[in-house]
Amino acid sequence: MKASSTIGGLAGAVALTLLNESIKKFNPNAPRRDLLGKNALAKLMKGNDVLPQTAQKFFPLAGDLVTNSLYYGMARGTGTGNTFLRGILLGVTAGIGAVTLPTQVGIEEKHTNKNMENTLMTIGWYVVGGLVAAAVISALDRGKKIPEDKELEKGVRNVTKKVGQELAQTV
């Protein structure tokens, strides 16, 4: 993974986390990703309360930052437009997953899916994370040579031609 992808992914994850931590203080309908993470940790620990309270808060937050950084780092595309499109798609996909997957793994869904406002905020926040990641990646890549679509098309044509030649020889 390129440095711009790593830094952009981290920026997207931090933006998502700051948005979550800030708005939950002012809006009672705000998604509670922090509680979702705590529930996931409790399920993983099978209800054992062996971790101190600070660790119960730290591990879900650290896990969110690490996994979301890696996830948003995949936003880097072949150009700025492609990077932003990938950031949006990654955000929408993660948001829908945050809304629908908790019930699939036995975690309470009410933290990200208790009403329509909560659901839309959840998806929107993940999209914001994807857009921030894409913006940072694009800014860091500006000035560096990123393959243009024509170069990629030429490469695809060359590979296709080579595969076709290989197939023709075997037949």
Summary of the structure (lengths in Angstrom):
residues: 171
radius of gyration: 20.2
end to end distance: 39.0
largest distance: 68.4
contacts: 540
relative contact order: 0.18
helix: 78%
strand: 0%
